[in-house]
Amino acid sequence: MSTAGQHPDTGHGHGHGAHPDHDEVFDREFWENKYRTSDPAALRHEPNPYLLVVAETLTPGRVLDAGCGPGAEAVWLARRGWEVTALDISSVALDHARAIAEQEGPDVAGRITWQQADLTAWTAPADGYDLVCTNYVHALEDIVPRLAAAVRPGGTLLVVDHFDILAVLDPAEWRPIPLEARSRVVAAFDGTEKVLDDRVMAAVRIAPTTP
Ligand SMILES: C[S@@+](CC[C@H](N)C(=O)[O-])C[C@H]1O[C@@H](n2cnc3c(N)ncnc32)[C@H](O)[C@@H]1O
């Protein structure tokens, strides 16, 4: 699998949007500025390999890509027939992502709904998703419960980063999916290479049994 062009800004710390090593805050302004000052070509990357593993086991339905960034995963999912809601705090990221999707043609672009929202203050819609995925988004302790609420019974939640989703999910309601995470080399915006040691967790929301 090629890792060239994978998203570089991965593996940052959590803690309510603040990096543990310094005081930079990963708020909307940070992300708007990051995408505004990035080379659009460098934003193109391969879709996340763990999403591919999970999604390939599922029948395409409705999916939420939470913190979609430049949209590689949203486009891949739409190509596979998923109806995608691609959400990000950054409208600049969404503009980049929409432009990439439109190059795929109306079938793919037409299956993606772009939504600007802050996941830390986001409320799950009542009609849930078959798959909710999030890759490398901060403040997961605030966000994962909201994402979990957006998964319909029988649907799947996938979180790629260093966060123990099982700590915030009710074990009576969720069945973990065993996934193997491997170290992988990714290309950063500045052209350097970086080794990622992902932690990947997924779980299926157990559908209530009818008596
Ligand atoms: C490291 S990038 C990852 C982007 C994409 N998921 C990927 O793997 O290429 C993190 C993304 O999360 C978005 N993000 C960060 N905090 C967010 C929040 N509170 N609500 C929605 N999106 C957020 C950023 O704008 C950025 O696009």
PDBQT file of the ligand as one rigid body, heavy atoms in Angstrom, charges set to zero:
ROOT
HETATM    1  C1  LIG A 301      -5.461  16.103  11.493  1.00  0.00    +0.000 C 
HETATM    2  S1  LIG A 301      -6.799  16.624  10.479  1.00  0.00    +0.000 S 
HETATM    3  C2  LIG A 301      -7.420  15.061   9.849  1.00  0.00    +0.000 C 
HETATM    4  C3  LIG A 301      -8.273  15.244   8.646  1.00  0.00    +0.000 C 
HETATM    5  C4  LIG A 301      -8.810  13.933   8.037  1.00  0.00    +0.000 C 
HETATM    6  N1  LIG A 301      -9.678  13.242   8.977  1.00  0.00    +0.000 N 
HETATM    7  C5  LIG A 301      -7.675  13.043   7.612  1.00  0.00    +0.000 C 
HETATM    8  O1  LIG A 301      -7.454  12.005   8.243  1.00  0.00    +0.000 OA
HETATM    9  O2  LIG A 301      -7.008  13.397   6.635  1.00  0.00    +0.000 OA
HETATM   10  C6  LIG A 301      -8.041  17.003  11.730  1.00  0.00    +0.000 C 
HETATM   11  C7  LIG A 301      -9.306  17.582  11.096  1.00  0.00    +0.000 C 
HETATM   12  O3  LIG A 301     -10.277  17.722  12.096  1.00  0.00    +0.000 OA
HETATM   13  C8  LIG A 301     -10.910  18.969  11.953  1.00  0.00    +0.000 C 
HETATM   14  N2  LIG A 301     -11.386  19.336  13.295  1.00  0.00    +0.000 N 
HETATM   15  C9  LIG A 301     -10.616  19.608  14.372  1.00  0.00    +0.000 A 
HETATM   16  N3  LIG A 301     -11.385  19.904  15.429  1.00  0.00    +0.000 NA
HETATM   17  C10 LIG A 301     -12.675  19.816  14.995  1.00  0.00    +0.000 A 
HETATM   18  C11 LIG A 301     -13.936  20.020  15.620  1.00  0.00    +0.000 A 
HETATM   19  N4  LIG A 301     -14.030  20.385  16.921  1.00  0.00    +0.000 N 
HETATM   20  N5  LIG A 301     -15.057  19.847  14.894  1.00  0.00    +0.000 NA
HETATM   21  C12 LIG A 301     -14.980  19.493  13.577  1.00  0.00    +0.000 A 
HETATM   22  N6  LIG A 301     -13.817  19.296  12.937  1.00  0.00    +0.000 NA
HETATM   23  C13 LIG A 301     -12.674  19.446  13.636  1.00  0.00    +0.000 A 
HETATM   24  C14 LIG A 301      -9.837  19.879  11.393  1.00  0.00    +0.000 C 
HETATM   25  O4  LIG A 301     -10.345  21.018  10.734  1.00  0.00    +0.000 OA
HETATM   26  C15 LIG A 301      -9.088  18.944  10.472  1.00  0.00    +0.000 C 
HETATM   27  O5  LIG A 301      -9.615  18.972   9.177  1.00  0.00    +0.000 OA
ENDROOT
TORSDOF 0
